Structure formats: C-alpha cells, structure tokens
C-alpha cells in the first residue's frame, strides 16, 4: 500500500479519537460548564448528525477542488474547531464546535475514501479502505483510552488540545504525500452533480448502503453501552472497562485488516461467512454476558466480525457508485454514519425493554438479522465485480 494512504489513516485516527472520546469526558464537561450530564450528551448527537448531513454536503461543496486542497481545508477546519472547543467556557459554543468538527470530519472522510481508491489499482480498493478504516479502529484501541486518561490526569480540555495537535502531522503528511491534482481522475472534468446524485437511484447502491448502515448500527449500538454491560451485567470492576474497550478495538483492527485482503476478490464469500457468524456472536453475547470469563473473548470476536463485514460493505458502496467519482466517498461515509447515529439510539431504547441491560446486545442481533434478511435475495449484488467509481 502506498505511503500517502497511511498518512490519510493518521488523520482518520485523529478524527476517530475525537468522535468517540466524549464517552469518557462527559461528566467532567458537564461539571465544568454547569450543565446536566444528559445535556452534555447532546454533544455526541450533534457530532453524529453533523457526520450524516456533512458527508454529501461537504463532498458536493469541494467536488471541483483539487483533492489535496480539499483534504487540507477540512483538516484545518477540524483543527480550528478543537482549538475553539478547548478554549470556550460556554456550552453553546462547544456544541457549535462539535457540529463544525463533524462537518469537517465528514468532508475529509468522503474525499479520503475516493482518494484512497485512486491511489491503488482497481482490484485493491478494499485493501486501501481497510488501511483507511484502520485509523478508526486504532482510535478505539489507543486514542479513546488515551484521551480518557489524559482527561483524568489533566482535564477534558487537554484531550481537545491533543486531538488538535494530532492534526498537524496529518496535515503535513497530506501536503507532502497527496498529489496536488484535480478532483476528477487523470484531469478529466467531474461529471455534473445531478448525474452523480442520480446514482442514488441504483438499486445495488441503495442495497449496499442500507446493509452497511444496519451492520454499523448494530456495531455502535452495543459498543456505546459496553461499559455498562461489563460493569452491570458481567459484574466486572470499573478498571476492566478500558480493557474491554481495547479488546473490541483490537478485534476491529484485526477484522478490517483481514477482510480487506478478501473484499475485492471474494466479497460475497466475506459477507456469507461473517454475516451469520456475527448474528450468532450477538446471540451468544446476549446469552452469556453475565459470565465474566466469556465477555472478553466474545467482545474481541464481535469487534473483528463487525468491522470485517462492515468494512466490506462500505467498500462495496464505492464499487456500486460507479459514475460518481467525487460523491462516491460521501455515500459510503453517510451509510457508515447513519448506522453510527441510529445504532446507539436503538440500543438506548432497548434498555427500557424486558432485556434491560442486555437490550443493546439483542438490538444489535436484530439489526444484523434484518441485514441478512434484506441481503438474502440479492447474492449477486454483493458479489459483483463492478469497477470502483473512482476508476470510471
């Protein structure tokens, strides 16, 4: 894989850390800014909604810019939002910075996905995306626990400053490693925006976007409440929470890396194998989460299966969005983040059911089951060998 791809992954690592770090910082933010914890929780919702809306909006705004220019602008905006967040003493301003950061994150990821596809041969797009999404999984392994530790040792503002500083080497990497070429491949003019948006009428594209959203919703639904499951249902000490989160992250990294090597050549096989195993895994977790010895192994396995399947589906979005070279990345980003926004909401609602603390796990099982039922009649749509949008 080319070096510029890893430089993009570094920026994705910084942005992934920012997206997930509030889970360990909300109590301190609420106390410092004088708002209830429930109100502080709106910061997470603001980021998720900004990601969903920002992917197509930012991609459309920057579609005619050179890729390097677009990536640097989004990185600069993201850095500035975190500096403003670290300096403010007003919750409303912090809320606004989270929305701006989400828009910048969405725009960067949308452009980075199409750039990643352009940096490699057409038959290696899945592996390229695995490297890119590896930045997100590494954020769950190192970035989020590290941010929580930094916040505990200093304060929550220090974590915001750390994310801003991470953007500096990422920006230098983009400046040196990404060609200063036009947005369209090989200098050809980008298709009309209306033509690119018309790709959303493609049944195959809509199918893989829906499947990606469902699987990602299942993943982040349970991930959001892993700490509660570990300390409540499994009865583990609070000191185990970082270990459980790191295990999920390690599994995620292993899954997305392994699947990246197969998702270009045998995507149908990856989906056919990992989909049912993921469903069985959620059911097993729901049945055995009360046993502390079973939780670590199942958490690792579910992280691996979730990102192996989810990463493959997101790669298929790029393949299915042929004819939309500047917008394909935004479709993949939107599918991923619709799931990231909807999953925790569905999981939270499940907490109020008879399943109680295990409600999120059973909700994840239901979401994966729904994805498998939707996919079952269309095996060829997932196994097709369409060329990536970026190469058309």
C-alpha positions in Angstrom: 0.0 0.0 0.0 1.4 3.5 -0.9 2.7 5.7 2.0 0.1 8.5 1.4 -2.6 6.1 2.3 -1.1 5.7 5.8 -0.9 9.4 6.1 -4.6 9.7 5.4 -5.2 6.9 8.0 -3.3 9.1 10.6 -5.8 11.9 10.0 -8.7 9.4 10.3 -7.2 8.2 13.6 -7.3 11.8 15.0 -10.8 12.2 13.8 -12.0 8.9 15.1 -10.5 9.7 18.5 -12.5 12.9 18.5 -15.7 11.2 17.5 -15.6 8.6 20.4 -13.6 10.4 23.1 -16.6 12.1 24.7 -17.7 8.8 26.2 -15.1 9.3 28.9 -15.2 13.1 29.2 -19.0 13.9 29.5 -19.1 14.0 33.4 -16.2 16.4 33.5 -17.5 18.6 30.7 -21.0 18.8 32.4 -19.4 19.8 35.7 -17.1 22.4 34.2 -19.7 24.0 32.0 -22.5 23.8 34.6 -24.9 21.6 32.6 -26.6 18.3 33.3 -24.9 15.2 32.0 -27.9 14.5 29.8 -27.4 17.9 28.2 -23.7 17.3 27.7 -24.7 14.0 26.0 -26.2 16.1 23.2 -22.6 16.8 22.1 -22.4 13.2 20.9 -25.7 13.5 19.0 -24.5 16.8 17.4 -21.4 15.1 16.1 -23.3 12.1 14.7 -25.9 14.2 12.9 -23.2 16.5 11.6 -21.4 13.5 10.1 -24.5 12.2 8.4 -25.5 15.6 6.9 -22.0 16.7 6.3 -20.8 13.8 4.1 -22.9 14.7 1.0 -22.9 18.5 1.7 -19.1 18.8 2.1 -18.4 16.4 -0.8 -20.7 18.5 -3.1 -19.0 21.7 -1.9 -15.5 20.5 -2.6 -16.1 18.2 -5.6 -14.3 20.5 -8.1 -11.4 21.3 -5.7 -8.0 19.5 -6.0 -8.0 16.6 -3.6 -5.1 17.9 -1.6 -6.7 21.3 -1.2 -10.0 19.8 0.0 -8.2 17.5 2.5 -6.1 20.3 3.9 -9.1 22.6 4.2 -11.2 20.0 6.1 -8.2 19.2 8.4 -7.7 22.9 9.1 -11.4 23.4 9.9 -11.3 20.3 12.2 -8.2 21.6 14.0 -9.7 25.0 14.5 -13.0 23.6 15.9 -11.0 21.7 18.5 -8.9 24.8 19.5 -12.2 26.7 19.9 -13.7 23.9 21.9 -10.7 23.7 24.2 -10.8 27.5 24.9 -14.6 28.0 25.4 -16.4 28.2 28.6 -19.9 28.2 27.1 -21.8 25.0 26.3 -23.5 26.5 23.3 -20.1 27.4 21.7 -18.8 23.9 22.5 -21.9 22.4 20.9 -21.3 24.5 17.8 -17.7 23.4 17.6 -18.8 19.8 17.6 -21.1 20.4 14.7 -18.3 22.1 12.7 -15.8 19.3 13.6 -18.3 16.7 12.4 -18.9 18.6 9.1 -15.1 18.7 8.6 -14.7 15.1 9.6 -17.4 14.0 7.1 -15.9 16.1 4.3 -12.4 14.8 4.9 -13.5 11.1 5.1 -15.6 11.4 1.9 -12.7 12.9 0.0 -10.2 10.5 1.6 -12.2 7.4 0.5 -12.2 8.4 -3.2 -8.6 9.4 -2.9 -7.7 6.1 -1.4 -9.4 4.3 -4.3 -7.4 6.5 -6.7 -4.1 5.6 -5.1 -4.3 1.9 -5.8 -5.2 -0.4 -8.7 -8.9 -1.0 -9.1 -8.7 -4.5 -7.7 -7.2 -3.3 -4.4 -9.8 -0.8 -3.3 -11.0 -3.0 -0.5 -7.5 -3.2 1.0 -7.0 0.5 0.6 -10.2 1.2 2.5 -9.1 -1.3 5.2 -6.0 0.8 5.8 -8.1 3.9 5.9 -10.7 2.5 8.3 -7.8 1.0 10.3 -7.3 4.6 11.6 -10.8 4.5 13.1 -10.2 1.1 14.8 -6.9 2.3 16.2 -8.7 5.2 17.7 -10.8 2.8 19.7 -7.6 0.9 20.8 -5.4 3.8 21.7 -6.9 7.2 21.0 -10.1 6.9 23.1 -8.5 5.3 26.2 -5.5 7.7 25.9 -7.9 10.6 25.7 -9.8 9.4 28.8 -6.5 9.0 30.7 -5.3 12.5 29.6 -8.7 13.9 30.7 -8.4 12.2 34.1 -4.8 13.4 34.7 -5.3 16.9 33.5 -8.8 17.9 32.3 -11.1 17.4 29.3 -9.7 20.4 27.5 -6.3 18.7 27.3 -7.9 16.0 25.2 -9.2 18.6 22.8 -5.7 20.1 22.5 -4.2 16.7 21.9 -6.6 16.0 19.0 -5.8 19.4 17.5 -2.0 18.6 17.8 -2.5 15.3 16.0 -3.9 17.2 13.0 -0.6 18.9 12.5 1.5 15.9 11.4 -1.6 14.6 9.5 -1.7 17.9 7.5 2.0 17.8 6.8 1.6 14.2 5.6 -1.3 15.2 3.3 0.7 18.2 2.0 3.8 16.0 1.1 2.1 12.8 0.2 -1.1 13.6 -1.7 -0.7 14.8 -5.4 -1.9 18.3 -6.0 -4.0 17.1 -8.9 -7.6 17.8 -9.8 -10.6 16.1 -8.2 -11.5 14.1 -11.2 -9.3 11.2 -12.2 -6.5 11.9 -14.7 -7.6 15.5 -15.0 -10.9 14.7 -16.6 -13.7 17.1 -15.7 -16.0 15.8 -12.9 -19.5 14.7 -14.1 -22.4 17.0 -13.4 -23.6 16.9 -9.8 -27.1 15.9 -11.0 -25.6 12.9 -12.8 -23.6 11.9 -9.7 -26.7 12.2 -7.5 -28.7 10.1 -10.0 -26.5 7.2 -9.0 -28.6 7.1 -5.8 -31.3 5.6 -7.9 -29.2 2.5 -8.4 -30.8 -0.5 -6.6 -27.4 -2.1 -6.0 -26.0 1.1 -4.4 -29.1 1.6 -2.2 -28.9 -2.0 -1.1 -25.2 -1.9 0.0 -25.7 1.5 1.7 -28.7 0.1 3.7 -26.7 -3.1 4.6 -23.7 -1.0 5.7 -25.9 1.2 7.8 -27.7 -1.7 9.5 -24.4 -3.5 10.3 -22.8 -0.4 11.6 -25.8 0.4 13.7 -25.5 -3.0 15.3 -21.8 -2.4 16.0 -22.1 1.0 17.6 -25.3 0.2 19.4 -23.6 -2.3 21.7 -20.2 -0.5 21.6 -21.8 2.5 23.1 -23.0 0.5 26.1 -20.1 -1.9 26.5 -19.0 -0.2 29.8 -22.5 -0.7 31.2 -22.6 -4.3 30.1 -19.2 -5.0 31.6 -19.8 -3.4 35.0 -23.5 -4.1 35.3 -24.4 -7.4 33.6 -21.0 -9.1 33.8 -20.2 -7.6 37.3 -16.6 -6.6 36.4 -14.8 -3.9 38.2 -14.6 -0.4 36.6 -10.9 -1.0 36.0 -11.9 -3.6 33.4 -13.8 -1.2 31.2 -10.7 0.2 29.3 -9.5 -3.4 28.8 -12.9 -4.4 27.3 -12.9 -1.4 25.0 -9.4 -2.1 23.9 -10.3 -5.7 23.2 -13.1 -4.6 21.0 -10.8 -2.2 19.2 -8.1 -4.9 18.7 -10.8 -7.2 17.2 -12.0 -4.4 15.0 -8.5 -3.8 13.6 -7.9 -7.5 13.1 -11.2 -7.9 11.3 -11.0 -4.9 9.0 -7.4 -5.8 8.1 -8.1 -9.5 7.3 -11.3 -8.8 5.4 -9.5 -6.1 3.3 -7.5 -8.8 1.7 -10.6 -10.7 0.6 -13.2 -8.0 0.0 -12.0 -7.1 -3.5 -11.8 -10.7 -4.8 -14.4 -12.5 -2.8 -16.8 -10.0 -1.3 -19.7 -12.4 -1.5 -17.8 -15.0 0.5 -16.8 -12.5 3.2 -20.5 -11.5 3.6 -21.8 -15.1 3.5 -19.3 -16.2 6.2 -19.1 -13.2 8.5 -22.8 -12.2 8.4 -24.2 -15.4 10.0 -21.2 -15.6 12.4 -21.9 -12.0 13.5 -25.5 -12.8 14.3 -24.5 -15.9 16.2 -22.0 -13.9 18.1 -24.5 -11.3 19.2 -26.9 -14.0 20.4 -24.0 -15.7 22.3 -23.1 -12.5 23.9 -26.7 -11.9 24.9 -26.9 -15.4 26.5 -23.5 -15.4 28.3 -22.7 -11.7 29.0 -23.4 -12.4 32.7 -20.4 -14.7 32.8 -17.3 -12.5 33.2 -15.0 -15.2 31.7 -16.9 -15.2 28.4 -17.2 -11.5 27.9 -13.6 -10.7 26.7 -13.4 -13.4 24.0 -16.9 -12.5 22.7 -16.1 -8.8 22.7 -12.9 -9.4 20.6 -14.8 -11.7 18.2 -17.7 -9.3 17.7 -15.3 -6.4 17.0 -13.5 -8.5 14.4 -16.7 -9.7 12.7 -18.4 -6.4 12.8 -15.6 -4.5 11.1 -14.8 -7.3 8.7 -18.4 -7.3 7.5 -19.0 -3.5 7.8 -15.7 -2.7 6.0 -16.5 -5.0 3.2 -20.0 -3.4 2.7 -18.5 0.1 2.8 -16.0 -0.9 0.1 -18.9 -2.3 -2.0 -20.6 1.2 -1.8 -17.6 2.6 -3.7 -17.9 -0.2 -6.3 -21.6 0.3 -6.7 -21.4 4.1 -7.0 -19.8 3.8 -10.5 -20.2 7.1 -12.3 -20.0 9.3 -9.2 -16.2 9.8 -8.8 -16.5 12.9 -6.5 -19.6 11.8 -4.5 -19.0 8.1 -4.0 -17.0 8.6 -0.8 -19.8 10.7 0.6 -22.3 7.9 0.0 -20.0 5.5 1.8 -19.5 7.9 4.7 -23.2 8.6 5.0 -24.0 4.9 5.1 -21.4 4.4 7.8 -22.6 7.3 10.0 -26.3 6.7 9.6 -25.6 3.5 11.4 -23.3 5.2 14.0 -26.1 7.7 14.8 -29.1 5.3 14.7 -27.5 2.4 16.5 -26.9 4.0 19.9 -30.5 5.4 19.8 -32.0 2.0 19.1 -29.8 0.4 21.8 -30.8 3.1 24.3 -34.5 2.4 23.6 -33.8 -1.3 24.1 -32.6 -0.6 27.6 -36.2 0.1 28.6 -37.4 -3.3 27.5 -37.6 -6.6 29.4 -34.0 -7.3 28.2 -32.8 -4.3 30.4 -29.0 -4.1 30.4 -28.7 -6.6 27.6 -31.2 -4.7 25.5 -28.4 -3.2 23.3 -27.0 -6.7 22.5 -30.3 -8.1 21.5 -31.0 -4.9 19.4 -27.7 -5.5 17.6 -28.7 -9.1 16.9 -32.0 -7.9 15.5 -30.3 -5.3 13.3 -27.8 -7.9 11.9 -30.7 -10.4 11.3 -32.5 -7.6 9.4 -29.5 -7.0 7.3 -29.2 -10.7 6.5 -32.8 -11.0 5.5 -32.5 -7.9 3.2 -29.3 -9.3 1.6 -30.5 -12.9 1.1 -32.5 -12.4 -2.1 -29.6 -10.4 -3.8 -26.4 -12.5 -3.6 -25.1 -11.3 -6.9 -25.4 -7.6 -5.9 -22.8 -8.3 -3.2 -20.5 -10.5 -5.2 -20.5 -8.3 -8.4 -17.1 -7.2 -9.7 -18.0 -3.7 -10.7 -15.1 -1.4 -11.0 -14.7 1.3 -8.4 -16.4 4.6 -9.0 -13.1 6.4 -9.0 -11.9 4.4 -12.0 -14.8 5.1 -14.2 
